[in-house]
Amino acid sequence: MFYNKKNSFFTFLIFVAVFYCVILLIFGDKNLSKTFSTTYFVEAVNLTSLYRIPYNQSKDFVPWESQAAKKLPKKGSIFCMVLTTPTNYPQKVVPINETWLGDCDRGEFFTSEEFDDETIPATNIFHGFSEKRTDLFWKVIHAFYTAYEKISNQFDWYIKVDDDSYIFAKNLKEYLSNYDPSKPYYMGFRWKYPRMKNGYNSGGAYLLSKAAVAQLLSSVYQKSCKFDEIEDVGIGKCLASLGIIPLDTKDKNGGQRFIPHDFGNIFDGFLFEQREKMFDEPKKAFEAFSPELILLHHIDPSTMRLVHFIRKFLKNK
């Protein structure tokens, strides 16, 4: 029994020595002490993930762009980027295209695969990314990169939108007329978060001025912009490291312009349940919503079409 234990011990020592040598070859001895720490592991994942950004720029990949996307303008006030997936085409992409997307100066879907519909303005910029939520942080970075660097930097504002959202573009344009896009702005619905003094904007939709986008892209490879599994929190942290913090977007009566959750839940008092996570005093019923509403989030296709019908076609005498 003693002999077996002794052999096992020496075998273990040999394994450790070999493993140590492999680590030295890969990382170098100056990083060895960090290799086994959680912090360094996250940083290593971060650095690896950075290669996903220029992935689609390789000579082997030619992004598909629909005929409708090719006809979109290259300059204007607002570039609406709707992040979606091929599986969401019938239930989310089509309703958005039928309703509010055309109200943006440039409204476009960013997806991972081609749509079998050239009338939908779409580009498969996410080719090579997974559909996991953990990839969403880098998808958003890549969306801003593509919109600003590859498509056009001649828009004043760039808004990232989830594919279950409705944007009131006219209200958005009127609201933005009070702000200078050459200054760094970051707008949406503000949430509190641990160790973030100024919080972050909810991921349903948030808006960056062209100055903010330029600063974001110039610093995304820096340590201050670390990977985060929670996309909207990660973007908020990255912008905060640049001194760009969420703007207070509620109206003078405390009504919210950006609605982060289902309309019915907000109406019934959802924000009161989230009081500890909010910067603003919560409201419910109609007082929760600004008449200058910009965003509805978690909206189903039927409701999206109903809202659009009321806005565009209903006679109101």
ZAMARGU-4260 file (C-alpha; in steps of 0.2 Angstrom, whole numbers, plus 5000, padded with zeros to 4 digits):
<rodrens>
0) 5000/5000/5000 | 5014/5012/5005 | 5023/5008/4988 | 5007/5013/4978 | 5005/5029/4987
5) 5023/5033/4985 | 5022/5030/4966 | 5006/5040/4965 | 5014/5055/4974 | 5029/5055/4962
10) 5017/5054/4947 | 5007/5069/4954 | 5024/5078/4955 | 5028/5074/4937 | 5011/5080/4932
15) 5013/5097/4941 | 5030/5100/4934 | 5024/5096/4916 | 5009/5108/4919 | 5020/5121/4926
20) 5031/5121/4910 | 5017/5121/4898 | 5010/5137/4907 | 5027/5145/4906 | 5028/5142/4888
25) 5010/5149/4885 | 5010/5164/4897 | 5028/5168/4902 | 5034/5167/4920 | 5029/5185/4924
30) 5011/5181/4922 | 5011/5164/4931 | 5005/5171/4947 | 4990/5179/4938 | 4986/5164/4928
35) 4976/5155/4942 | 4967/5171/4948 | 4949/5174/4943 | 4953/5192/4938 | 4966/5187/4926
40) 4955/5173/4919 | 4942/5186/4915 | 4955/5197/4907 | 4961/5183/4897 | 4943/5179/4890
45) 4942/5198/4887 | 4957/5199/4876 | 4952/5183/4867 | 4935/5190/4864 | 4942/5206/4857
50) 4947/5197/4841 | 4928/5195/4837 | 4927/5213/4833 | 4938/5213/4817 | 4933/5195/4813
55) 4921/5200/4800 | 4934/5212/4792 | 4945/5197/4786 | 4947/5195/4767 | 4938/5178/4768
60) 4922/5186/4774 | 4910/5197/4763 | 4895/5203/4773 | 4878/5201/4765 | 4869/5217/4763
65) 4851/5216/4757 | 4845/5227/4743 | 4835/5238/4754 | 4850/5241/4765 | 4860/5246/4750
70) 4848/5260/4747 | 4848/5268/4764 | 4855/5285/4767 | 4873/5288/4773 | 4870/5303/4783
75) 4856/5311/4794 | 4851/5314/4812 | 4848/5296/4819 | 4855/5279/4814 | 4844/5266/4822
80) 4853/5249/4824 | 4841/5235/4828 | 4850/5219/4835 | 4841/5203/4830 | 4843/5185/4825
85) 4837/5175/4810 | 4825/5165/4821 | 4816/5182/4826 | 4813/5186/4808 | 4794/5183/4807
90) 4789/5188/4825 | 4800/5203/4827 | 4809/5209/4812 | 4794/5210/4801 | 4783/5220/4813
95) 4797/5232/4816 | 4800/5235/4798 | 4781/5237/4795 | 4780/5250/4809 | 4793/5262/4816
100) 4809/5258/4808 | 4807/5269/4793 | 4804/5284/4804 | 4823/5284/4808 | 4835/5293/4796
105) 4843/5276/4794 | 4835/5261/4801 | 4844/5244/4799 | 4844/5226/4806 | 4860/5219/4811
110) 4860/5200/4811 | 4871/5184/4810 | 4864/5176/4794 | 4855/5182/4778 | 4837/5185/4777
115) 4827/5177/4763 | 4819/5194/4760 | 4828/5208/4751 | 4815/5221/4756 | 4821/5221/4774
120) 4835/5233/4777 | 4848/5221/4785 | 4866/5216/4786 | 4874/5200/4793 | 4888/5209/4803
125) 4887/5196/4817 | 4893/5181/4806 | 4904/5171/4818 | 4896/5177/4834 | 4886/5165/4844
130) 4868/5169/4849 | 4872/5167/4867 | 4868/5182/4879 | 4887/5181/4884 | 4891/5187/4867
135) 4879/5202/4867 | 4892/5214/4874 | 4904/5211/4860 | 4889/5212/4847 | 4885/5229/4853
140) 4903/5235/4852 | 4903/5228/4835 | 4887/5236/4830 | 4893/5253/4835 | 4910/5249/4826
145) 4901/5244/4810 | 4888/5258/4810 | 4901/5272/4813 | 4917/5266/4805 | 4911/5255/4791
150) 4894/5262/4786 | 4895/5281/4790 | 4901/5293/4804 | 4889/5306/4796 | 4875/5303/4808
155) 4872/5314/4824 | 4865/5300/4835 | 4867/5281/4835 | 4854/5271/4845 | 4855/5253/4849
160) 4838/5245/4849 | 4832/5227/4855 | 4820/5218/4843 | 4806/5219/4855 | 4806/5238/4856
165) 4795/5252/4848 | 4804/5269/4845 | 4794/5285/4843 | 4806/5293/4831 | 4798/5310/4830
170) 4798/5312/4849 | 4816/5306/4849 | 4821/5319/4836 | 4812/5333/4845 | 4820/5329/4861
175) 4838/5328/4853 | 4836/5345/4846 | 4841/5352/4863 | 4858/5343/4863 | 4874/5345/4853
180) 4879/5328/4845 | 4897/5334/4845 | 4897/5332/4864 | 4897/5315/4872 | 4880/5310/4877
185) 4873/5293/4883 | 4854/5292/4885 | 4841/5279/4890 | 4832/5273/4906 | 4844/5274/4921
190) 4847/5260/4933 | 4858/5259/4949 | 4871/5246/4950 | 4884/5241/4963 | 4900/5251/4962
195) 4893/5262/4948 | 4890/5279/4955 | 4880/5285/4940 | 4872/5268/4935 | 4869/5263/4917
200) 4856/5263/4904 | 4843/5249/4902 | 4847/5238/4886 | 4831/5239/4878 | 4837/5255/4869
205) 4851/5267/4873 | 4857/5282/4863 | 4875/5288/4860 | 4880/5305/4851 | 4893/5303/4838
210) 4906/5310/4850 | 4902/5297/4862 | 4903/5283/4849 | 4920/5289/4843 | 4926/5289/4861
215) 4919/5272/4865 | 4928/5265/4849 | 4944/5273/4853 | 4945/5265/4870 | 4937/5248/4868
220) 4954/5239/4868 | 4959/5247/4884 | 4958/5239/4901 | 4945/5251/4907 | 4933/5243/4895
225) 4932/5225/4901 | 4921/5211/4895 | 4904/5210/4905 | 4892/5196/4903 | 4878/5209/4906
230) 4879/5219/4890 | 4871/5235/4896 | 4880/5236/4912 | 4896/5233/4903 | 4893/5247/4891
235) 4889/5258/4905 | 4905/5254/4914 | 4915/5257/4899 | 4907/5274/4895 | 4909/5279/4914
240) 4928/5275/4913 | 4928/5289/4899 | 4918/5301/4910 | 4902/5298/4899 | 4887/5295/4911
245) 4869/5292/4909 | 4858/5308/4906 | 4842/5311/4916 | 4829/5309/4902 | 4813/5310/4912
250) 4802/5325/4908 | 4798/5340/4920 | 4784/5331/4928 | 4794/5315/4931 | 4787/5305/4917
255) 4799/5293/4909 | 4803/5295/4891 | 4812/5278/4890 | 4801/5263/4896 | 4812/5248/4901
260) 4799/5235/4904 | 4782/5229/4898 | 4769/5244/4897 | 4756/5235/4908 | 4769/5231/4922
265) 4775/5249/4922 | 4757/5255/4923 | 4753/5243/4937 | 4768/5249/4948 | 4783/5238/4942
270) 4794/5253/4946 | 4789/5254/4964 | 4795/5236/4966 | 4812/5241/4958 | 4813/5257/4969
275) 4830/5253/4976 | 4837/5251/4959 | 4831/5268/4953 | 4838/5285/4953 | 4821/5293/4951
280) 4805/5293/4961 | 4794/5279/4954 | 4777/5283/4947 | 4763/5272/4941 | 4747/5272/4930
285) 4748/5286/4917 | 4760/5297/4927 | 4774/5285/4924 | 4774/5289/4906 | 4780/5305/4898
290) 4768/5312/4884 | 4785/5314/4875 | 4788/5295/4875 | 4803/5288/4865 | 4804/5270/4869
295) 4792/5255/4873 | 4802/5239/4878 | 4796/5221/4879 | 4782/5225/4866 | 4774/5210/4857
300) 4770/5211/4838 | 4752/5213/4839 | 4753/5228/4852 | 4767/5235/4841 | 4756/5236/4826
305) 4741/5243/4837 | 4752/5257/4843 | 4758/5261/4826 | 4740/5261/4819 | 4734/5273/4833
310) 4749/5285/4829 | 4748/5285/4810 | 4730/5281/4805 | 4717/5283/4818 | 4706/5298/4816
315) 4704/5308/4831 | 4691/5321/4830
</rodrens>
